[in-house]
Amino acid sequence: MAKGFNVLFVTSEVFPYSKTGGLADVSNSLPQALNSLGNDVRIVTPKYGPLDERRLQIHEIKRLKDLKLNVNGKDTKFSIKSSFIHGKNTKAQMYLLESLDYFKNKGIYQNSNTKKDFANNDERFLFFCKAVIEILEILQWKPDVIHCNDWQTGLIPAFIKTVYSNNPYLSDIKTVFTIHNLAYQGNFPVSSFAKTGMPDSVLTEKGGLHYGQFSYLKTGLNYADMISTVSEKYAEEIRTDKEYGCGLEDVLNTKKKRMVGILNGIDYATWNPVVDKLIPYRYTYQEIPLKYENKRELLEKRKIEYDEDIPLIGVISRLVDQKGFDLIQKALPKLMQENIHMIILGTGEEKYQKFLKAAEKKYKNKLAVEINFDENLAHQIEAASDMYLMPSKFEPCGLNQMYSLKYGTVPIVRNTGGLADTIIDYRKPKGNGFLFDKYDSDEMVKAVQSAIKLFQDKDKWNKLVRQGMSLDFSWKVSAQKYMKLYKDVNSSKL
């Protein structure tokens, strides 16, 4: 086995401590997968609001209590608490950063009551980035690599190369910056820059200046030693296509030699119908009739009449344009004319929440809607649905289409990003789903109609289901690619 690396994995969310989307799942699974290959990967994340410390087994570390840090001219007190995340045969050390000044509230990026972004997000995540660097010497554990994730961690590479460049303990630590979603950039007024205490050279086009704002994401891209993103196709799309580049395609194109796309894996200890404790009936690819029992139970709960010949289409998503909800809104009357049932779970933009609740009343015999974030229901929808609809405008990686394959739920997706890297059209030899190319509601409806038609041919349909269930998207392959990335970043003369 290759020599392992010490890696500090810095992330703004980790399941089960915090979660708004796929980043939390990746931050839980990838470090464990890397540790099983002989690395020492430790995770650091904010502790948002009060958590059930007993249930999550969070402990105080005496020497990491009541530490002080100066942010924007003010001294602030914080503590680091310890916990572990456990997989089947792996675990990873967690450091939770507790601050009453910055992370007292339960919300991650938004105030849970007002549903608006925290007004001081610039300072909250500046504090996080600075605290992560400051605690390294006190931890008495030195990483070879700091693995930063998304804009909330974007200042770390710049701090190491500027403010801390003369610190012999820190100056030789390499940084990897992973883009999980380029659309979220952490852009703040230029006045936020003064709070960082970094040299003015960082507030330039070659640093973090982005269309007249100070961008945490762009700062991370320009100062990190290596950049990765979460699928090969997305890595190509964001540097070659304005539609995906979100104003950063030129920056990314100059970094292409230092950039790599590595598809996310999924955690089969959590997402697997054979062992899933959150579904009523567990099943293997040889026990498809048990899948229909999950469907029967879910539909009965939702007061929709079960019929084995009517396909159930599941959607679990943030209710935003990126995920194709403008297409779903436009196409819903057409879809509701088809002989289908549909269940949608998610939270997001007010306009979509209102639209879906009204639609549920109108089509109450066919459509169930749950405006919520509900991990248990998410598992039940994956196990019960025949098809999974994911018409994303862009999709860096996507996890739900991979969960769906494992649960024998056939994905209907747009041919973009990670969806294109994981789903093969049903007409091809190793087909596992339905693809449409153009971002258009009629194209999406046609793909759904093709799926409905094939669903009537049980032999062909079950073959497609089994093909998906037999695939392996576990973290092992991806973790090996990240190990190579750590090796490259440490051996290159950057």
C-alpha positions as CSV (number, residue, x, y, z in Angstrom):
1,M,0.0,0.0,0.0
2,A,1.3,3.5,-0.9
3,K,2.4,5.7,2.0
4,G,-0.6,7.5,3.5
5,F,-1.0,11.2,3.9
6,N,-2.1,13.4,6.7
7,V,-5.0,15.4,5.4
8,L,-7.1,18.1,7.1
9,F,-10.5,18.0,5.3
10,V,-12.1,21.4,5.8
11,T,-15.9,21.7,5.0
12,S,-18.9,23.8,6.0
13,E,-21.2,20.8,6.4
14,V,-20.9,17.1,7.4
15,F,-23.7,14.6,7.9
16,P,-24.9,13.9,10.7
17,Y,-23.9,17.3,12.3
18,S,-25.1,19.6,9.5
19,K,-26.5,19.2,6.0
20,T,-28.1,21.2,3.2
21,G,-27.1,19.0,0.3
22,G,-24.6,16.5,-1.2
23,L,-21.5,18.2,0.3
24,A,-22.5,16.9,3.7
25,D,-22.7,13.3,2.5
26,V,-19.3,13.6,0.6
27,S,-17.7,15.1,3.7
28,N,-18.8,12.1,5.7
29,S,-17.9,9.4,3.3
30,L,-14.8,10.5,1.5
31,P,-12.6,10.9,4.6
32,Q,-13.6,7.5,5.8
33,A,-12.8,5.9,2.4
34,L,-9.4,7.6,2.4
35,N,-8.7,6.4,5.9
36,S,-9.4,2.8,4.9
37,L,-6.5,3.2,2.3
38,G,-4.0,4.1,5.1
39,N,-4.3,7.9,5.3
40,D,-5.0,9.9,8.4
41,V,-7.8,12.3,7.3
42,R,-9.4,14.5,9.9
43,I,-12.4,16.7,9.3
44,V,-12.9,20.2,10.7
45,T,-16.3,22.0,10.4
46,P,-18.3,24.6,12.3
47,K,-20.7,23.5,15.1
48,Y,-23.9,25.3,14.2
49,G,-26.1,26.0,17.2
50,P,-26.9,23.5,19.9
51,L,-26.4,19.9,18.9
52,D,-27.4,16.8,20.9
53,E,-23.8,16.3,22.2
54,R,-24.7,13.0,23.9
55,R,-26.3,11.4,20.9
56,L,-23.5,12.6,18.6
57,Q,-20.8,11.8,21.1
58,I,-19.3,15.2,21.0
59,H,-16.6,15.8,23.7
60,E,-14.6,18.7,25.0
61,I,-10.9,18.9,24.5
62,K,-9.4,20.7,27.5
63,R,-6.4,22.2,25.7
64,L,-8.6,23.4,22.8
65,K,-11.1,25.2,25.0
66,D,-11.6,29.0,25.2
67,L,-9.0,29.8,22.4
68,K,-8.8,33.4,21.2
69,L,-8.6,34.8,17.7
70,N,-8.6,38.3,16.4
71,V,-11.1,38.8,13.5
72,N,-11.6,42.3,12.0
73,G,-10.0,44.0,15.0
74,K,-12.1,42.1,17.6
75,D,-11.0,39.3,19.9
76,T,-13.3,36.3,19.7
77,K,-13.4,33.2,21.9
78,F,-13.9,29.7,20.4
79,S,-13.4,26.1,21.3
80,I,-12.7,22.9,19.4
81,K,-14.8,19.8,20.3
82,S,-14.0,16.2,19.3
83,S,-16.2,13.5,17.8
84,F,-15.9,10.6,15.3
85,I,-17.9,9.5,12.3
86,H,-18.1,5.8,11.9
87,G,-18.7,3.7,8.9
88,K,-18.8,-0.1,8.6
89,N,-15.1,-0.7,9.1
90,T,-13.8,2.9,9.1
91,K,-13.9,6.1,11.1
92,A,-12.7,9.6,10.9
93,Q,-11.8,12.2,13.6
94,M,-14.1,15.2,13.7
95,Y,-13.1,18.6,15.0
96,L,-16.2,20.8,15.6
97,L,-15.5,24.5,15.9
98,E,-17.8,26.2,18.4
99,S,-18.1,29.9,18.5
100,L,-20.9,31.8,20.2
101,D,-20.0,34.9,18.2
102,Y,-20.4,33.3,14.8
103,F,-22.1,29.9,15.0
104,K,-24.5,30.2,17.9
105,N,-27.5,29.9,15.6
106,K,-28.8,26.6,14.2
107,G,-28.8,27.8,10.5
108,I,-25.8,26.9,8.3
109,Y,-25.8,29.7,5.8
110,Q,-29.3,31.1,6.5
111,N,-31.1,32.1,9.6
112,S,-33.5,29.2,10.2
113,N,-36.3,31.7,11.2
114,T,-36.1,34.3,8.5
115,K,-34.8,31.9,5.8
116,K,-32.4,34.8,4.7
117,D,-28.6,34.5,4.4
118,F,-26.8,35.6,7.6
119,A,-25.7,39.3,7.0
120,N,-22.3,38.5,8.4
121,N,-21.5,35.3,6.3
122,D,-18.3,37.0,5.1
123,E,-17.1,37.3,8.6
124,R,-18.4,33.9,9.8
125,F,-16.4,32.0,7.2
126,L,-13.4,34.3,7.4
127,F,-13.3,33.4,11.1
128,F,-13.7,29.7,10.2
129,C,-10.8,29.8,7.7
130,K,-8.5,31.7,10.0
131,A,-9.4,29.5,13.0
132,V,-8.6,26.3,11.0
133,I,-5.1,27.6,10.3
134,E,-4.5,28.9,13.8
135,I,-5.4,25.6,15.5
136,L,-2.9,23.5,13.5
137,E,0.1,24.2,15.8
138,I,-2.1,23.6,18.9
139,L,-3.4,20.3,17.5
140,Q,0.1,18.9,17.5
141,W,-0.7,17.1,14.3
142,K,0.5,18.5,11.0
143,P,-1.3,17.8,7.7
144,D,0.6,17.3,4.4
145,V,-2.5,18.7,2.6
146,I,-5.4,20.9,3.6
147,H,-8.3,19.8,1.5
148,C,-10.7,22.8,1.1
149,N,-14.3,22.4,-0.1
150,D,-16.3,25.2,-1.7
151,W,-16.3,29.0,-1.2
152,Q,-16.6,28.8,2.6
153,T,-13.0,27.5,2.8
154,G,-11.6,29.6,-0.1
155,L,-9.5,32.0,2.0
156,I,-7.4,29.2,3.5
157,P,-5.0,28.7,0.5
158,A,-4.5,32.5,0.2
159,F,-3.8,32.9,4.0
160,I,-1.1,30.2,3.8
161,K,0.5,31.8,0.8
162,T,0.4,35.4,2.2
163,V,-0.2,36.1,5.9
164,Y,1.3,32.8,7.1
165,S,4.0,32.4,4.4
166,N,6.8,33.1,6.9
167,N,5.5,30.6,9.5
168,P,7.8,27.6,9.2
169,Y,5.2,25.3,10.6
170,L,2.6,26.2,8.0
171,S,4.3,27.5,4.9
172,D,5.0,24.1,3.3
173,I,1.5,22.7,3.7
174,K,-0.1,22.1,0.3
175,T,-3.7,22.9,-0.5
176,V,-6.3,21.2,-2.7
177,F,-9.5,23.1,-3.4
178,T,-12.6,21.1,-4.5
179,I,-15.5,22.8,-6.3
180,H,-18.8,21.1,-5.5
181,N,-20.9,23.7,-7.2
182,L,-19.4,26.7,-9.0
183,A,-22.7,28.6,-8.9
184,Y,-22.2,29.3,-5.1
185,Q,-19.2,31.7,-5.0
186,G,-19.3,33.6,-1.7
187,N,-19.1,37.0,-3.4
188,F,-19.2,39.9,-1.0
189,P,-18.7,43.7,-1.2
190,V,-15.1,44.8,-1.6
191,S,-15.3,46.3,1.9
192,S,-15.3,42.8,3.3
193,F,-11.7,42.3,2.1
194,A,-10.3,44.7,4.7
195,K,-11.6,42.4,7.5
196,T,-9.2,39.6,6.3
197,G,-5.9,41.4,7.0
198,M,-4.4,40.0,3.8
199,P,-2.1,42.1,1.6
200,D,-3.7,44.2,-1.2
201,S,-2.3,41.9,-3.9
202,V,-5.0,39.4,-3.0
203,L,-7.7,41.9,-4.1
204,T,-6.8,41.8,-7.8
205,E,-8.0,39.9,-10.8
206,K,-5.3,37.3,-10.1
207,G,-6.6,37.0,-6.6
208,G,-10.2,37.4,-5.3
209,L,-11.5,40.4,-7.2
210,H,-14.5,39.2,-9.3
211,Y,-16.7,41.7,-11.2
212,G,-16.2,44.4,-8.5
213,Q,-16.8,42.0,-5.6
214,F,-14.5,40.1,-3.3
215,S,-15.0,36.4,-4.1
216,Y,-14.0,33.7,-1.6
217,L,-14.4,31.0,-4.3
218,K,-12.1,32.8,-6.8
219,T,-9.6,33.4,-4.1
220,G,-9.5,29.7,-3.4
221,L,-9.1,28.9,-7.1
222,N,-6.2,31.3,-7.6
223,Y,-4.2,30.4,-4.5
224,A,-4.8,26.6,-4.2
225,D,-2.0,24.3,-5.3
226,M,-4.5,21.9,-7.1
227,I,-8.2,22.2,-8.0
228,S,-10.6,19.3,-8.2
229,T,-14.2,19.1,-9.0
230,V,-16.8,16.3,-8.6
231,S,-17.0,14.8,-12.1
232,E,-14.9,14.7,-15.3
233,K,-17.6,16.1,-17.5
234,Y,-18.2,19.1,-15.1
235,A,-14.5,19.8,-15.0
236,E,-14.6,20.2,-18.7
237,E,-17.9,22.1,-18.9
238,I,-16.9,24.8,-16.3
239,R,-13.8,25.9,-18.2
240,T,-15.0,25.6,-21.8
241,D,-18.6,26.7,-21.7
242,K,-19.8,30.2,-20.5
243,E,-23.2,28.6,-19.6
244,Y,-21.5,26.5,-16.9
245,G,-18.5,28.7,-16.0
246,C,-20.5,31.3,-14.0
247,G,-18.0,34.0,-15.0
248,L,-15.0,32.0,-14.0
249,E,-14.4,30.0,-17.1
250,D,-11.3,32.0,-18.1
251,V,-9.7,31.6,-14.7
252,L,-10.4,27.9,-14.7
253,N,-9.0,27.5,-18.2
254,T,-5.6,29.0,-17.1
255,K,-5.6,26.3,-14.3
256,K,-6.4,23.3,-16.5
257,K,-3.0,21.6,-15.8
258,R,-3.7,21.8,-12.1
259,M,-7.3,20.8,-12.3
260,V,-8.9,17.3,-12.2
261,G,-12.4,15.9,-12.2
262,I,-13.0,13.0,-9.8
263,L,-16.6,11.6,-9.6
264,N,-18.1,11.4,-6.2
265,G,-18.8,8.0,-4.8
266,I,-21.7,7.0,-2.6
267,D,-21.8,5.3,0.7
268,Y,-23.3,1.9,0.3
269,A,-23.4,1.4,4.1
270,T,-26.1,4.1,4.2
271,W,-27.7,3.9,0.7
272,N,-28.3,0.3,-0.1
273,P,-31.7,-1.5,-0.2
274,V,-30.2,-4.7,1.1
275,V,-29.3,-3.1,4.5
276,D,-31.3,0.1,4.7
277,K,-33.1,0.3,8.0
278,L,-35.2,3.3,7.0
279,I,-37.3,1.4,4.5
280,P,-40.1,-1.0,5.4
281,Y,-39.0,-3.9,3.0
282,R,-35.3,-4.5,2.3
283,Y,-34.5,-6.2,-1.0
284,T,-31.8,-7.3,-3.5
285,Y,-31.8,-7.2,-7.3
286,Q,-33.4,-10.7,-7.2
287,E,-36.3,-9.5,-5.1
288,I,-37.9,-6.8,-7.1
289,P,-41.5,-7.7,-5.9
290,L,-40.4,-6.4,-2.4
291,K,-39.6,-3.1,-4.0
292,Y,-43.3,-2.9,-5.0
293,E,-44.3,-3.5,-1.4
294,N,-42.3,-0.3,-0.5
295,K,-44.2,1.5,-3.2
296,R,-47.6,0.2,-1.9
297,E,-46.8,1.3,1.6
298,L,-45.6,4.8,0.6
299,L,-48.6,5.5,-1.7
300,E,-51.1,4.3,1.0
301,K,-49.5,6.7,3.5
302,R,-50.0,9.5,0.9
303,K,-53.6,8.4,0.2
304,I,-52.9,7.5,-3.4
305,E,-54.3,4.3,-4.7
306,Y,-51.6,1.7,-5.5
307,D,-51.5,0.1,-8.9
308,E,-48.5,-2.0,-9.9
309,D,-49.0,-1.0,-13.6
310,I,-48.8,2.7,-12.8
311,P,-45.2,3.9,-12.5
312,L,-44.3,6.1,-9.5
313,I,-41.8,8.9,-10.3
314,G,-39.8,10.2,-7.4
315,V,-38.0,13.6,-7.0
316,I,-35.8,14.5,-4.0
317,S,-34.2,17.9,-4.5
318,R,-33.6,21.5,-3.6
319,L,-36.5,23.4,-5.3
320,V,-34.4,25.7,-7.4
321,D,-33.8,26.5,-11.1
322,Q,-30.5,24.6,-11.1
323,K,-32.4,21.4,-10.4
324,G,-34.8,21.9,-13.3
325,F,-37.8,23.1,-11.4
326,D,-38.7,25.6,-14.0
327,L,-39.0,22.7,-16.4
328,I,-41.1,20.7,-13.9
329,Q,-43.4,23.6,-13.3
330,K,-43.9,24.2,-17.0
331,A,-44.4,20.5,-17.8
332,L,-46.5,19.4,-14.8
333,P,-49.9,19.7,-16.5
334,K,-48.6,17.6,-19.4
335,L,-47.1,15.0,-17.0
336,M,-50.3,14.8,-15.0
337,Q,-52.1,13.7,-18.2
338,E,-49.9,10.6,-18.3
339,N,-50.8,7.4,-16.4
340,I,-48.3,8.1,-13.6
341,H,-48.0,8.8,-9.9
342,M,-45.5,11.3,-8.6
343,I,-43.9,12.2,-5.3
344,I,-41.7,15.3,-4.7
345,L,-39.6,16.0,-1.5
346,G,-37.6,19.1,-1.0
347,T,-37.3,22.7,0.1
348,G,-36.2,25.8,-1.7
349,E,-37.6,28.8,-3.5
350,E,-40.9,30.1,-2.2
351,K,-42.4,30.3,-5.7
352,Y,-41.8,26.5,-6.3
353,Q,-43.0,25.6,-2.8
354,K,-46.3,27.5,-3.4
355,F,-46.7,26.1,-6.9
356,L,-46.2,22.5,-5.7
357,K,-48.5,22.7,-2.8
358,A,-51.2,24.1,-5.1
359,A,-50.5,21.4,-7.7
360,E,-50.8,18.7,-5.0
361,K,-54.4,19.9,-4.2
362,K,-55.3,20.0,-7.9
363,Y,-53.9,16.5,-8.6
364,K,-54.4,14.9,-5.2
365,N,-55.0,11.4,-6.6
366,K,-51.7,11.4,-8.5
367,L,-49.2,13.8,-6.9
368,A,-47.8,13.9,-3.3
369,V,-45.6,16.8,-2.2
370,E,-43.6,17.2,1.0
371,I,-41.9,20.6,1.6
372,N,-39.3,19.5,4.0
373,F,-35.9,18.0,4.5
374,D,-36.6,14.5,5.6
375,E,-33.8,11.9,5.4
376,N,-36.1,9.0,6.3
377,L,-38.6,9.9,3.6
378,A,-35.8,10.4,1.1
379,H,-34.8,6.7,1.6
380,Q,-38.4,5.6,1.3
381,I,-38.9,7.5,-1.9
382,E,-35.8,5.9,-3.4
383,A,-37.0,2.4,-2.4
384,A,-40.6,3.0,-3.6
385,S,-40.2,4.8,-6.9
386,D,-40.0,3.1,-10.3
387,M,-38.3,6.2,-11.9
388,Y,-36.3,9.1,-10.6
389,L,-36.6,12.5,-12.4
390,M,-33.5,14.8,-12.3
391,P,-33.7,17.4,-15.1
392,S,-30.9,19.6,-13.9
393,K,-29.8,22.7,-15.8
394,F,-26.2,21.8,-14.6
395,E,-25.1,19.1,-12.2
396,P,-21.5,19.0,-10.9
397,C,-21.9,15.4,-9.8
398,G,-25.3,14.5,-8.4
399,L,-25.7,11.7,-5.9
400,N,-29.4,10.9,-6.2
401,Q,-29.1,9.3,-9.6
402,M,-26.5,6.9,-8.2
403,Y,-28.6,6.2,-5.1
404,S,-31.5,5.5,-7.5
405,L,-29.5,3.0,-9.5
406,K,-28.7,1.0,-6.4
407,Y,-32.4,1.0,-5.4
408,G,-33.6,-0.2,-8.8
409,T,-35.2,3.2,-9.5
410,V,-34.5,4.1,-13.1
411,P,-33.1,7.6,-13.5
412,I,-34.5,10.1,-16.1
413,V,-31.9,12.8,-16.3
414,R,-30.5,15.6,-18.5
415,N,-27.2,14.8,-20.3
416,T,-24.9,17.1,-18.3
417,G,-22.1,17.0,-15.7
418,G,-22.0,14.0,-13.4
419,L,-25.4,12.8,-14.8
420,A,-23.7,12.3,-18.2
421,D,-20.8,10.5,-16.4
422,T,-23.1,8.0,-14.6
423,I,-26.2,7.4,-16.8
424,I,-26.1,5.5,-20.1
425,D,-29.1,5.7,-22.4
426,Y,-31.4,2.7,-22.1
427,R,-31.0,1.9,-25.9
428,K,-27.3,1.3,-25.5
429,P,-25.8,-2.1,-24.5
430,K,-25.1,-1.2,-20.9
431,G,-28.0,1.2,-20.6
432,N,-29.2,2.1,-17.1
433,G,-31.5,5.1,-17.6
434,F,-33.1,7.8,-19.8
435,L,-31.3,10.9,-21.0
436,F,-32.4,14.1,-22.8
437,D,-30.0,16.7,-24.2
438,K,-31.7,20.1,-24.5
439,Y,-32.7,22.0,-21.4
440,D,-36.3,22.1,-22.5
441,S,-39.6,21.0,-20.9
442,D,-40.9,19.2,-24.0
443,E,-37.6,17.2,-24.3
444,M,-38.0,16.2,-20.6
445,V,-41.6,15.1,-21.2
446,K,-40.5,13.0,-24.1
447,A,-37.9,11.2,-22.0
448,V,-40.5,10.5,-19.3
449,Q,-42.9,9.2,-21.9
450,S,-40.2,6.8,-23.2
451,A,-39.7,5.5,-19.7
452,I,-43.5,5.1,-19.2
453,K,-43.7,3.1,-22.4
454,L,-40.8,0.8,-21.5
455,F,-42.2,0.3,-18.0
456,Q,-45.2,-1.6,-19.6
457,D,-42.7,-4.2,-20.9
458,K,-41.9,-5.9,-17.6
459,D,-39.0,-8.1,-19.0
460,K,-37.2,-5.2,-20.5
461,W,-37.9,-2.9,-17.6
462,N,-36.6,-5.4,-15.0
463,K,-33.5,-6.0,-17.1
464,L,-32.8,-2.2,-16.9
465,V,-33.5,-2.2,-13.2
466,R,-31.0,-5.0,-12.6
467,Q,-28.4,-3.4,-14.8
468,G,-28.5,-0.3,-12.6
469,M,-28.5,-2.3,-9.3
470,S,-25.4,-4.2,-10.3
471,L,-23.2,-1.1,-10.8
472,D,-20.6,0.0,-8.3
473,F,-20.2,3.7,-7.5
474,S,-18.6,3.1,-4.1
475,W,-16.0,5.6,-2.8
476,K,-13.1,3.2,-3.2
477,V,-12.2,4.2,-6.8
478,S,-12.6,7.9,-6.1
479,A,-10.6,7.7,-2.9
480,Q,-7.7,6.2,-4.8
481,K,-7.9,9.1,-7.3
482,Y,-7.8,11.6,-4.4
483,M,-4.8,9.8,-3.0
484,K,-3.0,10.2,-6.4
485,L,-3.9,13.9,-6.3
486,Y,-2.4,14.3,-2.8
487,K,0.7,12.5,-4.0
488,D,0.9,14.8,-7.1
489,V,0.5,18.0,-5.1
490,N,3.2,16.9,-2.6
491,S,5.7,15.8,-5.2
492,S,5.3,18.7,-7.7
493,K,7.4,21.8,-7.3
494,L,4.5,24.2,-7.1
